[in-house]
Amino acid sequence: MTIINKEGKFFGKVSIIDVLVIVAIIIIGIGFYFRFFADSRASTTAVEIEYTIRVHSVRPASIGALQRVELIQGQISDSRTEEEFGRIIRVEPEATFWEGALIDGNWISDPVPNRYDAIVTIRVDGRMNDMGYFTFQNRQLTVGSHITFHSKYADTSGEILEIRIVDGNVEEEIEENIDNVENGEPEEHVGNVDGYDEYE
């Protein structure tokens, strides 16, 4: 008895195409498991993660929009998948600088007019293991990676600069800022960009 007959079937019953389909399904199943379950089982420590991103070279209006999200501790989500990235707790504007070499070889660094970087601090519930940091929806956060997100007032993207675990002192500071907003004292919580009023 031949293993493959003239019609291309194993033992005269199973076709090669059927075998390839079964193998493909197994491979997809293994990939699905490692993507959505393997990391979760390894993540034995539930933590609150705080990470900082740099939103590069945006206009004052965009800074103001991000600060509005900060005031309400607004949630941000992945622009494509809608996965939650956490809530914005701090927005710190910085001048955007252009750097380059002149013809004479000298290196210069000058501020770009009407452009600012936003250092945005985000907090999210997640997990930590030997593989790194993950949101509760199993989205991995790594320094140097980029996220594109949208929120109630702002849609933008940025590079992750720093990741750390929240401690008690940070928690007390954030709660105090939230109390200030609820008591009508946002001035102590929100900064301006060179005199720019984010509410205009």
C-alpha positions in Angstrom: 0.0 0.0 0.0 1.4 3.3 -1.1 1.5 6.3 1.3 0.5 8.8 -1.4 -1.6 7.6 -4.3 -1.9 9.1 -7.8 -4.6 11.6 -6.6 -2.2 13.0 -4.0 -3.9 11.6 -1.0 -2.2 10.0 2.1 -3.3 6.4 2.4 -5.9 7.1 -0.2 -8.0 9.2 2.2 -6.4 12.5 3.2 -5.2 15.0 0.6 -2.0 17.1 0.8 -4.1 20.2 0.9 -6.0 19.0 3.9 -2.7 18.3 5.7 -1.4 21.8 4.9 -4.6 23.4 6.2 -4.4 21.4 9.5 -0.7 22.4 9.9 -1.6 26.1 9.2 -4.4 26.0 11.8 -2.0 24.5 14.4 0.6 27.2 13.8 -2.0 30.0 14.0 -3.3 28.4 17.3 0.2 28.3 18.8 0.8 31.9 17.8 -2.5 33.0 19.3 -1.7 31.2 22.5 1.6 32.9 23.0 0.2 36.3 22.0 -2.7 36.4 24.4 -2.1 33.8 27.1 1.5 32.9 27.6 2.5 36.4 28.8 -0.5 36.6 31.0 0.4 33.4 32.9 4.0 34.5 33.3 2.8 37.9 34.6 2.5 37.0 38.3 2.7 40.5 39.6 -0.1 43.0 39.2 1.2 46.5 39.3 0.3 50.1 38.5 2.6 51.3 35.8 3.6 54.9 35.2 5.3 55.7 31.9 6.4 58.9 30.2 6.3 59.7 26.5 7.6 62.6 24.4 5.1 64.0 21.9 7.5 65.9 19.5 7.0 69.2 17.8 3.4 70.2 18.3 1.6 73.6 18.3 0.4 75.4 21.4 -3.2 74.3 20.7 -2.1 70.6 20.9 -0.4 71.3 24.2 -3.6 72.9 25.4 -5.7 69.9 24.3 -3.4 67.5 26.1 -3.6 69.6 29.3 -7.4 69.4 29.1 -7.1 65.6 29.1 -4.8 65.9 32.0 -7.3 68.0 34.0 -9.9 65.3 33.8 -7.4 62.4 34.2 -8.7 61.3 30.8 -8.2 57.9 29.3 -6.2 57.4 26.1 -6.6 54.5 23.7 -4.7 53.0 20.8 -5.9 54.8 17.6 -6.1 51.5 15.7 -7.1 48.8 18.1 -8.9 50.8 20.8 -6.7 49.1 23.5 -6.5 51.3 26.6 -3.1 52.9 27.3 -4.1 54.4 30.6 -4.9 57.9 31.8 -2.9 61.1 31.5 -1.8 62.5 34.8 0.8 65.1 33.9 1.7 67.2 30.8 4.9 69.2 30.8 5.7 71.4 27.8 9.2 71.9 26.6 10.7 73.9 23.7 11.3 72.0 20.5 14.9 72.4 19.2 16.2 72.1 15.7 19.7 70.7 15.6 22.1 70.6 12.6 25.5 71.3 11.2 26.5 74.6 9.5 28.6 74.8 6.4 31.6 75.7 8.6 31.2 72.5 10.5 29.8 74.0 13.7 26.8 72.3 15.3 23.8 74.5 16.3 20.7 73.9 18.4 18.0 76.5 18.1 14.4 76.6 19.4 11.7 76.1 16.7 9.2 79.0 16.7 5.7 78.1 17.8 6.6 74.4 18.3 6.8 72.5 21.6 7.5 69.0 22.9 5.0 67.6 25.4 6.4 65.3 28.1 3.3 63.3 29.0 3.0 61.0 32.0 0.5 58.2 31.8 -0.7 55.7 34.4 -2.2 52.3 33.7 -3.1 49.1 35.6 -0.9 46.2 34.3 1.4 43.4 35.0 5.1 42.9 35.3 7.3 39.8 34.7 10.7 38.9 33.4 9.6 39.8 29.9 8.8 43.4 30.8 5.7 45.6 31.5 2.3 44.9 30.1 -1.1 46.7 30.3 -4.0 44.8 31.6 -5.0 44.1 28.0 -1.6 42.5 27.5 -0.1 45.4 25.4 3.7 45.4 26.1 5.3 48.8 27.0 9.0 49.2 26.1 11.3 52.2 26.3 12.0 53.5 22.8 8.7 52.2 21.3 6.1 54.6 19.8 2.4 54.7 20.6 -0.3 56.4 18.6 -3.3 57.3 20.7 -6.6 59.3 20.8 -8.5 60.8 23.7 -11.4 63.1 24.3 -9.5 66.2 23.3 -6.3 65.1 21.6 -5.0 62.7 19.0 -1.3 62.3 18.7 1.7 59.9 19.1 4.9 59.8 21.1 7.9 57.8 22.1 8.1 56.0 25.5 11.0 57.6 27.5 10.7 55.9 30.9 8.7 53.2 32.6 8.4 52.7 36.4 6.1 51.2 39.0 3.9 53.6 41.0 4.7 54.1 44.7 2.7 55.6 47.5 4.3 59.0 47.3 3.3 59.4 43.6 -0.2 58.2 44.4 -0.6 60.9 47.2 0.6 63.6 44.8 -1.9 62.6 42.1 -4.8 62.5 44.5 -3.9 66.0 45.8 -3.9 67.3 42.2 -7.3 65.7 41.5 -8.7 67.4 44.7 -7.4 70.7 43.5 -9.2 70.3 40.2 -12.4 69.3 41.9 -12.2 72.3 44.2 -11.8 74.7 41.3 -8.0 75.2 41.6 -6.5 74.0 38.3 -3.8 76.7 38.3 -1.7 74.6 40.7 -1.9 71.6 38.4 -1.7 72.9 34.8 1.2 74.9 33.3 1.3 77.2 30.4 3.6 77.3 27.4 5.5 80.6 27.5 2.4 82.4 28.6 0.1 80.6 26.3 -3.4 80.1 27.9 -4.5 76.5 27.1 -8.1 77.5 27.5 -8.1 79.9 24.6 
